[in-house]
């Protein structure tokens, strides 16, 4: 892990959506691509990261409150306060941020705040050859907030 940068481990080919997309469209993208989150960007070309909508956001902010997924816009339910890491950040820095904030995924942005990739628990587990370090990160991320 020593010397690894976020850019070495991140997933680059991402499914994104725009803030004015419907929640239904975001959910269908998650299902089609078997993913738990969709980054929200300001445009297809610029890809400045605005937020992220997760399966948890959909469950708690749409389903549990009775909103219509075909009428509700992603911007109404997306998480705006994001923890991110930079392309050249040390991977350990990203893993520490994930542990500290109990995040299963962390967006990777360039120096202009444009989405470059995402690092998920699975990326760490499959792209690092250090099972002990991976296990510790997963344990800290998954720990109950009450226990933290």
Secondary structure by P-SEA (a helix, b strand, c coil): ccccccccccccbbbbbcccccaaaaaaaaaaacccbbbbccccccccccccccaaaaacccccccccccccccccccccccccccccccaaaaaaaaaaacccbbbbbcccccccccccaaaaacccccaaaaaaaaaaaacccccc
